[in-house]
Amino acid sequence: MQAALRALNQLVADGVIPQYAIGGAIGASFYIDAVQTEDVDAFVFMAPSASGLLTLAPIYEALTRLGGVVEHEYIRFAEWPVQILPDANDLVREAIRDATDTEFDGIPTRVFSAEHLCAVALQTGRTKDYLRVVMFLEAKAVDRICLESILKRHGLAEKMARVDAMMENL
């Protein structure tokens, strides 16, 4: 994963992207016990092109120049496929903007906050995402007041109520 993080940092340094943050299962592993995953989810700020469309082509071209190999929707660095995901909505833009600066094996990186990881998981809404939120809550890895504020801002409080009800039945 080191090569992937170095490449993402280089994209920022070169001005290809203004910023990125790691989300998904890899992001969660900075806060709770690791769960199995096959890729790194790198969320990036995207500026629309002159036509108003988003294109990942400049990012993929830059990552290829840095040694990445394109495989379907991923770009692979050693054993780590990286999926580049755009700032598709207000929640993701907030999560990138408010990401935590940290390190992985001495390499600087940015990771969604635990609260934003939970909010994005609830927004995504797959079973594995709900289970990840439960893992965060059971590990007491989130600030519940902060999480509820994020969920309220983004219309996700009802989804959290479902998770709370599920936890009461466990």
Kinemage of the C-alpha trace (Angstrom):
@kinemage 1
@onewidth
@group {chain A} dominant
@subgroup {mainchain}
@vectorlist {calphas} color= white
{ca met a 1} P 0.000 0.000 0.000
{ca gln a 2} L 3.016 2.274 0.466
{ca ala a 3} L 3.496 2.748 -3.290
{ca ala a 4} L -0.166 3.638 -3.713
{ca leu a 5} L -0.022 6.259 -0.948
{ca arg a 6} L 3.187 7.722 -2.329
{ca ala a 7} L 1.532 7.994 -5.748
{ca leu a 8} L -1.568 9.686 -4.319
{ca asn a 9} L 0.630 12.154 -2.415
{ca gln a 10} L 2.536 12.856 -5.630
{ca leu a 11} L -0.725 13.650 -7.441
{ca val a 12} L -1.425 16.319 -4.836
{ca ala a 13} L 2.157 17.651 -5.019
{ca asp a 14} L 1.954 17.800 -8.827
{ca gly a 15} L -1.424 19.577 -8.760
{ca val a 16} L -3.255 16.752 -10.557
{ca ile a 17} L -5.761 16.672 -7.678
{ca pro a 18} L -6.198 19.220 -4.898
{ca gln a 19} L -6.615 16.597 -2.173
{ca tyr a 20} L -7.586 13.006 -1.436
{ca ala a 21} L -8.646 10.942 1.553
{ca ile a 22} L -8.827 7.206 2.138
{ca gly a 23} L -12.251 5.780 2.953
{ca gly a 24} L -13.850 2.341 2.901
{ca ala a 25} L -12.466 -0.674 4.718
{ca ile a 26} L -8.860 0.557 4.609
{ca gly a 27} L -9.956 3.850 6.143
{ca ala a 28} L -11.883 1.963 8.814
{ca ser a 29} L -8.791 -0.094 9.670
{ca phe a 30} L -7.187 3.061 11.078
{ca tyr a 31} L -9.860 3.037 13.830
{ca ile a 32} L -11.170 -0.514 14.298
{ca asp a 33} L -9.912 -4.047 13.737
{ca ala a 34} L -9.116 -4.581 10.104
{ca val a 35} L -11.695 -6.183 7.902
{ca gln a 36} L -10.842 -8.016 4.737
{ca thr a 37} L -10.733 -5.860 1.659
{ca glu a 38} L -9.172 -6.085 -1.736
{ca asp a 39} L -8.675 -2.415 -2.582
{ca val a 40} L -7.900 1.089 -1.398
{ca asp a 41} L -10.762 3.563 -1.844
{ca ala a 42} L -9.205 6.974 -2.564
{ca phe a 43} L -11.789 9.757 -2.657
{ca val a 44} L -10.685 12.862 -4.562
{ca phe a 45} L -11.964 16.354 -5.223
{ca met a 46} L -12.911 16.579 -8.898
{ca ala a 47} L -13.366 19.668 -11.014
{ca pro a 48} L -15.794 19.266 -13.905
{ca ser a 49} L -14.356 19.662 -17.391
{ca ala a 50} L -15.383 22.521 -19.674
{ca ser a 51} L -18.318 20.351 -20.818
{ca gly a 52} L -19.440 19.833 -17.211
{ca leu a 53} L -18.517 16.144 -17.242
{ca leu a 54} L -16.140 14.509 -14.785
{ca thr a 55} L -13.228 12.526 -16.136
{ca leu a 56} L -10.753 10.386 -14.244
{ca ala a 57} L -8.425 10.202 -17.272
{ca pro a 58} L -5.864 12.781 -16.025
{ca ile a 59} L -5.657 10.995 -12.675
{ca tyr a 60} L -5.230 7.560 -14.240
{ca glu a 61} L -2.643 8.913 -16.703
{ca ala a 62} L -0.645 10.486 -13.855
{ca leu a 63} L -0.861 7.330 -11.736
{ca thr a 64} L 0.290 5.240 -14.712
{ca arg a 65} L 3.325 7.511 -15.120
{ca leu a 66} L 4.059 6.844 -11.421
{ca gly a 67} L 4.118 3.077 -11.994
{ca gly a 68} L 0.461 2.111 -11.615
{ca val a 69} L -1.139 -0.467 -13.888
{ca val a 70} L -4.762 0.006 -14.959
{ca glu a 71} L -6.955 -3.048 -14.292
{ca his a 72} L -10.647 -2.481 -14.982
{ca glu a 73} L -11.823 0.281 -12.595
{ca tyr a 74} L -8.626 0.088 -10.518
{ca ile a 75} L -5.046 1.174 -10.814
{ca arg a 76} L -2.717 -1.337 -9.182
{ca phe a 77} L 0.432 -0.543 -7.227
{ca ala a 78} L 2.162 -3.830 -6.322
{ca glu a 79} L -0.542 -5.987 -4.681
{ca trp a 80} L -2.873 -3.025 -3.961
{ca pro a 81} L -5.587 -2.011 -6.407
{ca val a 82} L -6.642 1.595 -5.877
{ca gln a 83} L -10.118 2.760 -6.807
{ca ile a 84} L -10.362 6.493 -7.450
{ca leu a 85} L -13.762 7.795 -6.361
{ca pro a 86} L -15.000 11.341 -7.023
{ca asp a 87} L -16.478 13.735 -4.493
{ca ala a 88} L -19.949 12.727 -5.653
{ca asn a 89} L -22.001 14.487 -2.984
{ca asp a 90} L -21.856 16.943 -0.088
{ca leu a 91} L -21.109 14.231 2.479
{ca val a 92} L -18.091 12.915 0.570
{ca arg a 93} L -16.803 16.455 -0.057
{ca glu a 94} L -17.082 17.150 3.684
{ca ala a 95} L -15.367 13.850 4.504
{ca ile a 96} L -12.418 14.677 2.220
{ca arg a 97} L -12.156 18.241 3.519
{ca asp a 98} L -12.276 17.146 7.196
{ca ala a 99} L -10.069 14.051 6.799
{ca thr a 100} L -7.454 13.281 9.431
{ca asp a 101} L -3.779 13.645 8.572
{ca thr a 102} L -1.975 10.490 9.653
{ca glu a 103} L 0.776 8.104 8.572
{ca phe a 104} L 0.913 4.554 7.300
{ca asp a 105} L 4.348 2.937 7.594
{ca gly a 106} L 5.883 6.416 7.803
{ca ile a 107} L 4.064 7.694 4.704
{ca pro a 108} L 1.795 10.703 5.225
{ca thr a 109} L -1.795 10.114 4.192
{ca arg a 110} L -5.280 11.398 4.865
{ca val a 111} L -8.124 9.237 6.151
{ca phe a 112} L -11.808 9.987 6.627
{ca ser a 113} L -12.701 10.570 10.269
{ca ala a 114} L -14.379 7.649 12.021
{ca glu a 115} L -17.637 9.611 12.040
{ca his a 116} L -17.475 10.318 8.307
{ca leu a 117} L -16.617 6.690 7.586
{ca cys a 118} L -19.807 5.696 9.431
{ca ala a 119} L -21.900 8.335 7.673
{ca val a 120} L -20.643 7.315 4.218
{ca ala a 121} L -21.265 3.655 5.092
{ca leu a 122} L -24.840 4.473 6.087
{ca gln a 123} L -25.330 6.467 2.905
{ca thr a 124} L -23.989 3.575 0.812
{ca gly a 125} L -26.351 1.253 2.658
{ca arg a 126} L -25.067 -2.236 1.867
{ca thr a 127} L -25.292 -4.892 4.572
{ca lys a 128} L -21.511 -4.877 5.038
{ca asp a 129} L -21.632 -1.096 5.488
{ca tyr a 130} L -24.232 -1.343 8.263
{ca leu a 131} L -22.118 -4.013 9.924
{ca arg a 132} L -19.074 -1.736 9.763
{ca val a 133} L -21.061 0.987 11.560
{ca val a 134} L -21.968 -1.538 14.258
{ca met a 135} L -18.277 -2.415 14.611
{ca phe a 136} L -17.407 1.263 15.080
{ca leu a 137} L -20.124 1.677 17.696
{ca glu a 138} L -19.217 -1.489 19.603
{ca ala a 139} L -15.555 -0.442 19.645
{ca lys a 140} L -16.582 3.025 20.863
{ca ala a 141} L -14.442 4.400 18.035
{ca val a 142} L -16.787 7.269 17.173
{ca asp a 143} L -17.863 10.436 18.892
{ca arg a 144} L -21.598 9.824 18.907
{ca ile a 145} L -22.504 13.524 19.172
{ca cys a 146} L -20.287 14.372 16.195
{ca leu a 147} L -21.679 11.424 14.220
{ca glu a 148} L -25.281 12.448 14.909
{ca ser a 149} L -24.509 16.007 13.787
{ca ile a 150} L -23.088 14.726 10.484
{ca leu a 151} L -26.028 12.367 9.990
{ca lys a 152} L -28.550 15.136 10.647
{ca arg a 153} L -26.826 17.492 8.178
{ca his a 154} L -26.937 14.842 5.470
{ca gly a 155} L -30.375 13.345 6.093
{ca leu a 156} L -29.116 10.007 7.418
{ca ala a 157} L -30.558 10.004 10.954
{ca glu a 158} L -33.246 7.470 9.996
{ca lys a 159} L -30.627 5.003 8.764
{ca met a 160} L -28.782 5.360 12.073
{ca ala a 161} L -32.032 4.622 13.919
{ca arg a 162} L -32.166 1.292 12.031
{ca val a 163} L -28.617 0.463 13.156
{ca asp a 164} L -29.499 1.341 16.765
{ca ala a 165} L -32.578 -0.902 16.590
{ca met a 166} L -30.489 -3.706 15.122
{ca met a 167} L -27.974 -3.361 17.965
{ca glu a 168} L -30.750 -3.518 20.580
{ca asn a 169} L -31.839 -6.856 19.112
{ca leu a 170} L -28.364 -8.397 19.282
